Structures are given as C-alpha cells and as structure tokens.
C-alpha cells in the first residue's frame, strides 16, 4: 500500500469517527426528549452500560473496564443509585466486596431508550441492507478500542 493509500484510509477513518460522534449527539438528544427516559451523564451512561452487560460486577471491575478513577466511579454509582438504576449487593464469600446490579427501573429505562433509538434510526431512511455490515464494523472497532 502506498503512502497516498494510507492517507486516504486515515482520512476515511477520521470521517467515520466524525460521523459516529455526530450521530451519537443526535441520537442522545432525540432519545432523551422522551420524558420517561432517565437522564444520565456521559459517565453514568458508561457505567450503566457495563453494569447492564455484566450484572454482579464489582466496582473494581467496573472501574477497570470503564477507565474511571475510583472517585469518579463512586460519584457515578451514588448518582445511579439515587436515580434508582443500580443496586448493590454483598458478594459471595467476601462480605466486603459489593456487587452491582441493574434495577427493574434500569431495565425499563434501557428498553425505552432502545425503542427510541430504533424508531429514530428507522425513520432516518438508511438502506437497511448495510445494517449487518455496519454493526459488524462498529463492534470490531469497539472491541479493538476496549482491548487497547
């Protein structure tokens, strides 16, 4: 591959990142116009996403996976508990180790968000034949970024 090809790929990857950021802003703004959706900060979204996918995770595991400092994680967890989205339980074997679980309210909130996201993107009119390829690419990018 030539230097020109590398530069073209770099430009296309930068364009992809720009589109992802623009879509994320629009999706977040539109989906949260639903008064039934609990508003979350970006940090709370990051924590909630991990807890939803890994119920029973310890705060240490959440901090490691999200890259948050312990104090920032503690603040986010307190806020999520106050919003009724996360609950703590005592871990097996070691009573000092908390385990984090999404609540029913969190499950309902995520369900509403996913409904809003689906409606919003469905109304955008994109060619759905590209959906599987887009999902595969974005999942690969996420996996690559989280490994690093």
PEWO-V207256 format. One record per pair of residues at least 6 apart in sequence whose C-alpha atoms are under 8 Angstrom apart, sorted by the first residue. I is the first residue (numbers start at 1). J is the second residue. Records with the same first field share a line. If there is no record, write none. Layout:
BEGIN
I: J / J
END
This chain:
BEGIN
27: 117 / 120
30: 120
31: 37 / 113 / 116 / 117 / 120
32: 38 / 39 / 113
36: 109 / 112
37: 109 / 112 / 113
38: 83 / 109
43: 76
44: 76 / 77 / 79 / 80
46: 66
47: 62 / 66 / 73 / 76 / 77
48: 80 / 86 / 102
50: 62 / 65 / 66
51: 57 / 62 / 100 / 101 / 102
52: 101 / 102
55: 99 / 100 / 101 / 102
56: 99 / 100 / 101
57: 99 / 100 / 101
58: 97 / 98 / 99 / 100
59: 73 / 98 / 99 / 100
63: 69 / 70 / 73
65: 146
77: 86
80: 86
81: 87
84: 103 / 105 / 106
85: 102 / 103 / 104 / 105 / 106
86: 100 / 101 / 102 / 103 / 106
87: 100 / 101 / 102 / 103
88: 98 / 99 / 100 / 101
89: 98 / 99 / 100 / 101
90: 96 / 97 / 98 / 99
91: 97 / 98 / 99
END
